[in-house]
Amino acid sequence: MPARNSDIDACPGALRLHSAADGPLARVRLPGGLLTGERLAVLGELCAEFGDGHLELTSRANVQLRALRVADPAVLAVRLSAAGLLPSETHETVRNVVAPPLADSTLRTLVEQLDVALCADPALAALPGRFLFAVGDVSLAADLAAVPTGGEFTILFAGRDLGVRVPVDQVGPALLTGANAFLTERAATPVGAPAWRLHELPDGPDRVAERVAAALDLPRPVPGPDPERPSALSLPVPDSEAAALAGALPITGSNAAALAGALPVTGSNAAALAGALPITGSNAAALVGLLPQADGLVAVGALVPLGRLGGAALRLLATARRLVVTTARGVIVPDLTPEAARRWARALAEAGLEVEGTSRWVGVTACAGRPGCAKSLADVRADADGASAYSDGLPVHWVGCARGCGSPSGPHVRVEATPDGYAVTRQPGGKTYTGDPARAVAAARRN
């Protein structure tokens, strides 16, 4: 995880705006990345009226409105609230919930129930703005996660499996009990700066797991055989399958049948596409193009280059009934018939979004950089645009300074602006690559 750069928790929200170099910035939480076209239309109106005309997608599947120089914060709050995008003024910065991009109806319902219950608990308004919940297996480092395992859910504490298992109706209570336990243990640890994340507490996962088990009358937590949990859920989708599913290859044979709904999607493909697998590295392409759902319907995934959504693409997506913003800074239109999915894919491509798995933007992200961030040493988005080429290797993240905002939690290539140019390293490990940035990045992603 990125190192803490300050002891002040100043995570922006829709009410607590951040003073960026290009003007005030508002962050709107979207638990599970879930959004409707109607709400996206409201966000589009607000960024056009008050901001720079674009929505910025974040690494936690939220959205940001930038350059709000002419916005009245009170008016902004009223309009967001009227659209259902600000259900709680007291809890708006703590509604940090991620889920798999193609979560099924059970996970979607759990996300929505968790959000409602979180906002209804007065004590949890004190959670740090970086504390993260996950419902389902995701690639982000969540403080508390509920992962389906057979007919029950495993509760993970800062990524550790300590043997806590609950039925589906206890997922919300377990996560909220864990969050309250975190606050209790945080208050009981007066040494040093207050913890923002569970892993920052000495023995935090064990202490919080003990409290959760006691509160829910569960067996005493014990470490699993491997606390790091390298599960089968992290297995990659084979290249040939990923390419076909992402639209990089023609959809033929069994793949075509699955897309047409003639065959149920099963095996490793079903797991990956339904969101049981974290999508990382080359598998990021599996979030692009036509995506068979486990229920026989089809979703369409599109990458938003460098997370900047506006213009025709925003207007088009606002006509969708339901949307999912992804942590890969993309958008998914789910629950479509095969014919409707093909129409959406063509329309999204015509609007300027990427729907091919061989796009040069697959796996490429960046922080805001100049001119939006005063701390940035370079216009990283422009430089990423000039240097990016398709690669099926590690994802790459461009950052304008050592803070590394938005950096992926898993293995990736970090391209950091320094006073002497860009430093290209593989993370973790820090292996360095020198030379022309475009060639250095390409080599780092592959090797």
FILO-620291 format. One record per residue (C-alpha): residue in one letter; x, y, z. Coordinates in nm, 2 decimals. Last residue first. Layout:
! residues N
R  r       u       v       w
R  A       X       Y       Z
...
This chain:
! residues 447
R  r       u       v       w
R  N    0.95   -0.85   -1.80
R  R    0.65   -0.75   -2.02
R  R    0.53   -0.44   -1.84
R  A    0.88   -0.32   -1.76
R  A    0.99   -0.35   -2.13
R  A    0.69   -0.15   -2.25
R  V    0.74    0.11   -1.99
R  A    1.11    0.15   -2.07
R  R    1.04    0.17   -2.44
R  A    0.78    0.45   -2.39
R  P    1.00    0.63   -2.13
R  D    1.31    0.64   -2.35
R  G    1.59    0.49   -2.14
R  T    1.60    0.32   -1.80
R  Y    1.41    0.04   -1.63
R  T    1.42   -0.01   -1.25
R  K    1.33   -0.31   -1.04
R  G    1.14   -0.16   -0.74
R  G    1.04   -0.49   -0.58
R  P    0.66   -0.44   -0.58
R  Q    0.61   -0.27   -0.81
R  R    0.81   -0.26   -1.13
R  T    0.99    0.07   -1.18
R  V    1.01    0.35   -1.44
R  A    1.15    0.68   -1.32
R  Y    1.05    0.97   -1.54
R  G    1.25    1.29   -1.59
R  D    1.52    1.45   -1.38
R  P    1.30    1.65   -1.15
R  T    1.09    1.34   -1.10
R  A    0.78    1.21   -1.27
R  E    0.69    0.85   -1.16
R  V    0.60    0.57   -1.40
R  R    0.50    0.28   -1.18
R  V    0.46   -0.06   -1.34
R  H    0.22   -0.29   -1.16
R  P    0.18   -0.57   -0.90
R  G   -0.12   -0.52   -0.68
R  S   -0.25   -0.22   -0.48
R  P   -0.29    0.00   -0.79
R  S   -0.16    0.36   -0.75
R  G   -0.44    0.62   -0.73
R  C   -0.21    0.89   -0.59
R  G    0.16    0.81   -0.62
R  R    0.28    1.04   -0.34
R  A    0.62    1.05   -0.50
R  C    0.51    1.29   -0.78
R  G    0.33    1.32   -1.11
R  V    0.21    0.96   -1.13
R  W    0.17    0.72   -1.43
R  H    0.02    0.38   -1.36
R  V    0.10    0.07   -1.57
R  P   -0.08   -0.26   -1.57
R  L    0.14   -0.57   -1.61
R  G    0.17   -0.75   -1.94
R  D   -0.06   -0.78   -2.24
R  S    0.07   -0.46   -2.39
R  Y   -0.09   -0.20   -2.63
R  A    0.10    0.12   -2.66
R  S    0.12    0.43   -2.43
R  A    0.39    0.69   -2.47
R  G    0.22    1.00   -2.61
R  D   -0.10    0.96   -2.41
R  A    0.10    0.88   -2.10
R  D    0.29    1.21   -2.15
R  A   -0.04    1.40   -2.19
R  R   -0.18    1.24   -1.88
R  V    0.14    1.29   -1.68
R  D    0.15    1.66   -1.73
R  A    0.46    1.68   -1.51
R  L    0.61    1.76   -1.17
R  S    0.28    1.72   -0.98
R  K    0.24    1.89   -0.65
R  A    0.01    2.16   -0.78
R  C   -0.24    1.91   -0.92
R  G   -0.49    1.99   -1.19
R  P   -0.23    2.14   -1.43
R  R   -0.05    1.91   -1.42
R  G   -0.09    1.55   -1.29
R  A   -0.44    1.40   -1.23
R  C   -0.31    1.05   -1.15
R  A   -0.27    0.80   -1.43
R  T   -0.40    0.47   -1.57
R  V   -0.30    0.22   -1.84
R  G   -0.42   -0.14   -1.81
R  V   -0.59   -0.14   -2.15
R  W   -0.54    0.20   -2.30
R  R   -0.34    0.08   -2.61
R  S   -0.66   -0.10   -2.71
R  T   -0.61   -0.47   -2.78
R  G   -0.91   -0.58   -2.57
R  E   -1.14   -0.37   -2.79
R  V   -1.42   -0.17   -2.65
R  E   -1.24    0.17   -2.60
R  L   -1.46    0.48   -2.57
R  G   -1.48    0.74   -2.84
R  A   -1.85    0.78   -2.90
R  E   -1.83    0.55   -3.21
R  A   -1.68    0.28   -2.99
R  L   -1.96    0.32   -2.74
R  A   -2.22    0.30   -3.01
R  R   -2.07   -0.02   -3.16
R  A   -2.06   -0.19   -2.82
R  W   -2.41   -0.08   -2.74
R  R   -2.55   -0.23   -3.05
R  R   -2.37   -0.56   -2.99
R  A   -2.50   -0.56   -2.63
R  A   -2.86   -0.50   -2.76
R  E   -2.83   -0.81   -2.98
R  P   -2.69   -1.03   -2.71
R  T   -2.96   -0.92   -2.46
R  L   -2.84   -0.68   -2.20
R  D   -2.80   -0.70   -1.82
R  P   -2.49   -0.48   -1.78
R  V   -2.35   -0.15   -1.93
R  I   -1.99   -0.15   -1.79
R  V   -1.78    0.16   -1.74
R  G   -1.40    0.19   -1.71
R  R   -1.16    0.34   -1.47
R  A   -1.00    0.00   -1.38
R  T   -1.19    0.03   -1.05
R  T   -1.51   -0.01   -1.25
R  V   -1.81    0.21   -1.28
R  V   -2.12    0.00   -1.32
R  L   -2.42    0.12   -1.52
R  R   -2.80    0.08   -1.52
R  R   -3.08    0.20   -1.74
R  A   -2.85    0.33   -2.01
R  T   -2.93    0.67   -2.17
R  A   -2.67    0.85   -1.95
R  L   -2.40    0.63   -2.12
R  L   -2.47    0.81   -2.45
R  R   -2.44    1.15   -2.30
R  L   -2.11    1.06   -2.13
R  A   -1.96    0.92   -2.44
R  A   -2.07    1.22   -2.65
R  G   -1.89    1.47   -2.43
R  G   -1.73    1.36   -2.11
R  L   -1.55    1.08   -1.92
R  R   -1.19    1.12   -1.82
R  G   -1.06    0.80   -1.66
R  L   -0.72    0.80   -1.84
R  P   -0.90    0.66   -2.15
R  V   -1.25    0.54   -2.04
R  L   -1.24    0.17   -2.10
R  A   -1.57    0.01   -2.22
R  G   -1.74   -0.31   -2.10
R  V   -2.06   -0.44   -2.25
R  A   -2.27   -0.69   -2.05
R  V   -2.46   -1.00   -2.17
R  L   -2.75   -1.20   -2.03
R  G   -2.73   -1.57   -1.96
R  D   -2.74   -1.54   -1.58
R  A   -2.36   -1.60   -1.55
R  Q   -2.30   -1.29   -1.76
R  P   -2.13   -1.29   -2.10
R  L   -1.90   -0.99   -2.15
R  L   -1.89   -0.82   -2.49
R  G   -1.62   -0.56   -2.51
R  V   -1.37   -0.47   -2.24
R  L   -1.36   -0.61   -1.88
R  A   -1.17   -0.91   -2.00
R  A   -0.89   -0.68   -2.11
R  A   -0.81   -0.63   -1.75
R  N   -0.71   -0.99   -1.75
R  S   -0.37   -0.89   -1.88
R  G   -0.28   -0.75   -1.55
R  T   -0.56   -0.77   -1.29
R  I   -0.93   -0.87   -1.29
R  P   -1.01   -1.02   -0.94
R  L   -1.20   -1.34   -1.00
R  A   -1.55   -1.41   -0.87
R  G   -1.68   -1.12   -1.07
R  A   -1.93   -1.29   -1.29
R  L   -1.69   -1.27   -1.59
R  A   -1.40   -1.43   -1.41
R  A   -1.60   -1.71   -1.25
R  A   -1.80   -1.78   -1.56
R  N   -1.48   -1.80   -1.77
R  S   -1.32   -2.04   -1.52
R  G   -1.59   -2.29   -1.55
R  T   -1.94   -2.20   -1.68
R  V   -2.12   -1.97   -1.91
R  P   -2.46   -2.13   -1.98
R  L   -2.49   -2.22   -2.35
R  A   -2.74   -2.09   -2.61
R  G   -2.73   -1.74   -2.46
R  A   -2.59   -1.58   -2.78
R  L   -2.28   -1.49   -2.60
R  A   -2.23   -1.84   -2.48
R  A   -2.29   -1.98   -2.82
R  A   -2.04   -1.74   -2.97
R  N   -1.78   -1.85   -2.72
R  S   -1.85   -2.21   -2.80
R  G   -1.76   -2.16   -3.16
R  T   -1.69   -1.80   -3.26
R  I   -1.64   -1.46   -3.12
R  P   -1.38   -1.29   -3.33
R  L   -1.06   -1.21   -3.14
R  A   -0.97   -0.90   -2.95
R  G   -1.33   -0.87   -2.83
R  A   -1.25   -0.89   -2.47
R  L   -1.40   -1.24   -2.43
R  A   -1.19   -1.37   -2.72
R  A   -0.87   -1.22   -2.59
R  A   -0.93   -1.34   -2.24
R  E   -1.00   -1.69   -2.36
R  S   -0.68   -1.71   -2.57
R  D   -0.48   -1.55   -2.29
R  P   -0.60   -1.79   -2.02
R  V   -0.80   -1.62   -1.75
R  P   -0.56   -1.57   -1.46
R  L   -0.59   -1.75   -1.13
R  S   -0.65   -1.51   -0.84
R  L   -0.97   -1.68   -0.72
R  A   -0.78   -2.00   -0.67
R  S   -0.66   -1.85   -0.35
R  P   -0.33   -1.69   -0.24
R  R   -0.48   -1.62    0.10
R  E   -0.20   -1.41    0.27
R  P   -0.29   -1.57    0.60
R  D   -0.21   -1.91    0.47
R  P   -0.34   -2.21    0.67
R  G   -0.60   -1.99    0.82
R  P   -0.54   -1.79    1.14
R  V   -0.79   -1.87    1.42
R  P   -1.10   -1.67    1.51
R  R   -1.30   -1.79    1.81
R  P   -1.62   -1.96    1.69
R  L   -1.91   -1.72    1.63
R  D   -2.14   -1.55    1.88
R  L   -2.20   -1.25    1.65
R  A   -2.04   -1.00    1.90
R  A   -1.77   -1.24    2.01
R  A   -1.67   -1.33    1.65
R  V   -1.66   -0.96    1.55
R  R   -1.46   -0.86    1.86
R  E   -1.20   -1.13    1.80
R  A   -1.17   -1.04    1.43
R  V   -1.10   -0.68    1.53
R  R   -0.81   -0.78    1.75
R  D   -0.67   -1.02    1.50
R  P   -0.69   -0.78    1.21
R  G   -0.54   -0.49    1.41
R  D   -0.24   -0.67    1.56
R  P   -0.09   -0.32    1.59
R  L   -0.33   -0.10    1.40
R  E   -0.21    0.02    1.06
R  H   -0.35   -0.29    0.89
R  L   -0.70   -0.17    0.97
R  R   -0.66    0.16    0.78
R  W   -0.67    0.52    0.89
R  A   -0.49    0.47    1.22
R  P   -0.47    0.76    1.45
R  A   -0.11    0.91    1.46
R  G    0.13    0.77    1.73
R  V    0.05    0.60    2.05
R  P   -0.32    0.63    2.16
R  T   -0.42    0.28    2.07
R  A   -0.75    0.23    2.26
R  A   -0.93    0.48    2.03
R  R   -0.82    0.27    1.72
R  E   -0.94   -0.05    1.89
R  T   -1.29    0.10    1.94
R  L   -1.29    0.25    1.59
R  F   -1.19   -0.09    1.44
R  A   -1.45   -0.27    1.64
R  N   -1.71   -0.04    1.49
R  A   -1.59   -0.13    1.14
R  G   -1.59   -0.50    1.23
R  T   -1.94   -0.48    1.36
R  L   -2.04   -0.31    1.04
R  L   -1.88   -0.59    0.83
R  A   -2.03   -0.87    1.04
R  P   -2.38   -0.71    1.05
R  G   -2.38   -0.67    0.67
R  V   -2.26   -1.02    0.60
R  Q   -2.50   -1.18    0.85
R  D   -2.79   -1.26    0.62
R  V   -2.55   -1.43    0.37
R  P   -2.43   -1.68    0.63
R  V   -2.11   -1.61    0.82
R  R   -1.75   -1.75    0.83
R  V   -1.46   -1.61    1.04
R  G   -1.16   -1.83    1.00
R  L   -0.89   -1.57    1.03
R  D   -0.86   -1.51    0.65
R  R   -0.64   -1.20    0.62
R  G   -0.69   -0.93    0.35
R  A   -0.70   -0.64    0.60
R  F   -0.96   -0.86    0.79
R  L   -1.14   -1.10    0.56
R  I   -1.49   -1.23    0.63
R  T   -1.56   -1.55    0.45
R  F   -1.91   -1.58    0.32
R  E   -2.14   -1.88    0.31
R  G   -2.29   -2.14    0.07
R  G   -1.96   -2.20   -0.11
R  T   -1.71   -1.93   -0.04
R  P   -1.85   -1.58   -0.10
R  V   -1.61   -1.31    0.00
R  A   -1.70   -1.05    0.26
R  A   -1.43   -0.79    0.30
R  L   -1.30   -0.55    0.57
R  D   -1.00   -0.33    0.53
R  A   -1.00   -0.37    0.16
R  A   -0.68   -0.40   -0.05
R  L   -0.81   -0.37   -0.41
R  S   -0.82   -0.67   -0.64
R  V   -1.18   -0.77   -0.56
R  D   -1.34   -1.08   -0.42
R  G   -1.70   -1.01   -0.32
R  V   -1.84   -0.73   -0.10
R  A   -1.55   -0.50   -0.01
R  F   -1.53   -0.23    0.26
R  L   -1.26    0.04    0.26
R  F   -1.14    0.29    0.52
R  R   -0.98    0.58    0.33
R  G   -1.23    0.84    0.45
R  P   -1.15    0.76    0.81
R  L   -1.45    0.62    1.00
R  A   -1.61    0.87    1.24
R  A   -1.95    0.86    1.06
R  L   -1.95    0.50    1.18
R  A   -2.08    0.60    1.52
R  P   -2.41    0.73    1.38
R  D   -2.51    0.40    1.23
R  A   -2.78    0.46    0.97
R  C   -2.53    0.55    0.69
R  L   -2.36    0.21    0.73
R  A   -2.69    0.03    0.73
R  V   -2.80    0.19    0.40
R  D   -2.46    0.13    0.23
R  L   -2.45   -0.23    0.36
R  Q   -2.80   -0.30    0.22
R  E   -2.70   -0.16   -0.12
R  V   -2.38   -0.37   -0.13
R  L   -2.56   -0.68   -0.02
R  T   -2.82   -0.64   -0.29
R  R   -2.55   -0.61   -0.55
R  L   -2.38   -0.91   -0.42
R  T   -2.69   -1.12   -0.44
R  S   -2.79   -0.99   -0.78
R  D   -2.45   -1.09   -0.93
R  A   -2.14   -0.88   -0.93
R  L   -2.00   -0.80   -1.27
R  P   -1.76   -0.53   -1.17
R  P   -1.67   -0.71   -0.85
R  A   -1.75   -0.50   -0.54
R  V   -1.62   -0.19   -0.37
R  V   -1.77    0.00   -0.07
R  N   -1.64    0.34    0.05
R  R   -1.95    0.52    0.19
R  V   -1.72    0.69    0.45
R  T   -1.70    1.03    0.29
R  E   -2.08    1.08    0.27
R  H   -2.15    0.97    0.63
R  T   -2.28    1.29    0.79
R  E   -2.45    1.43    0.48
R  S   -2.62    1.11    0.40
R  P   -2.80    0.99    0.09
R  L   -2.59    1.21   -0.14
R  L   -2.62    1.06   -0.49
R  G   -3.00    1.02   -0.47
R  A   -3.06    1.27   -0.75
R  A   -3.21    1.52   -0.51
R  S   -2.91    1.49   -0.29
R  L   -2.67    1.57   -0.57
R  R   -2.88    1.87   -0.66
R  V   -2.89    2.00   -0.30
R  A   -2.52    1.94   -0.25
R  L   -2.42    2.13   -0.56
R  V   -2.64    2.42   -0.46
R  A   -2.48    2.43   -0.12
R  P   -2.13    2.41   -0.26
R  D   -2.20    2.70   -0.50
R  A   -2.00    2.61   -0.81
R  V   -1.81    2.87   -1.01
R  R   -1.46    2.74   -0.96
R  L   -1.56    2.37   -0.97
R  A   -1.25    2.27   -1.16
R  R   -1.30    1.90   -1.11
R  L   -1.60    1.67   -1.06
R  Q   -1.50    1.33   -0.92
R  V   -1.65    0.98   -0.96
R  N   -1.61    0.66   -0.76
R  A   -1.49    0.32   -0.88
R  R   -1.22    0.29   -0.61
R  S   -0.94    0.38   -0.86
R  T   -1.13    0.69   -0.96
R  L   -1.33    0.80   -1.26
R  E   -1.31    1.17   -1.35
R  L   -1.62    1.33   -1.49
R  H   -1.57    1.59   -1.76
R  G   -1.71    1.93   -1.85
R  D   -1.45    2.13   -1.67
R  G   -1.67    2.22   -1.38
R  F   -1.99    2.41   -1.28
R  E   -2.24    2.38   -1.56
R  A   -2.08    2.09   -1.75
R  C   -1.97    1.90   -1.44
R  L   -2.32    1.94   -1.29
R  E   -2.51    1.84   -1.61
R  G   -2.29    1.53   -1.65
R  L   -2.35    1.43   -1.28
R  V   -2.72    1.47   -1.34
R  A   -2.70    1.25   -1.65
R  L   -2.51    0.99   -1.46
R  R   -2.79    0.98   -1.21
R  E   -3.04    0.90   -1.49
R  G   -2.81    0.65   -1.64
R  T   -2.81    0.46   -1.31
R  L   -2.50    0.40   -1.10
R  L   -2.34    0.11   -0.91
R  G   -1.96    0.14   -0.86
R  G   -2.00   -0.10   -0.56
R  P   -2.09    0.20   -0.35
R  L   -2.07    0.51   -0.57
R  R   -1.91    0.79   -0.37
R  V   -1.91    1.14   -0.52
R  R   -1.58    1.33   -0.50
R  A   -1.59    1.71   -0.54
R  L   -1.28    1.91   -0.65
R  P   -1.24    2.28   -0.60
R  G   -1.02    2.46   -0.86
R  D   -0.75    2.37   -1.12
R  A   -0.47    2.36   -0.85
R  A   -0.69    2.14   -0.63
R  S   -0.88    2.26   -0.32
R  H   -1.07    1.96   -0.21
R  L   -1.44    1.98   -0.14
R  R   -1.59    1.85    0.18
R  L   -1.96    1.83    0.08
R  A   -1.94    1.60   -0.22
R  G   -1.63    1.43   -0.07
R  P   -1.26    1.49   -0.04
R  C   -1.03    1.28    0.17
R  A   -0.87    1.51    0.42
R  D   -0.75    1.27    0.69
R  I   -0.47    1.46    0.85
R  D   -0.16    1.26    0.95
R  S    0.00    1.32    0.62
R  N    0.20    1.13    0.35
R  R    0.09    0.78    0.44
R  A    0.28    0.52    0.24
R  P    0.12    0.36   -0.06
R  M    0.00    0.00    0.00
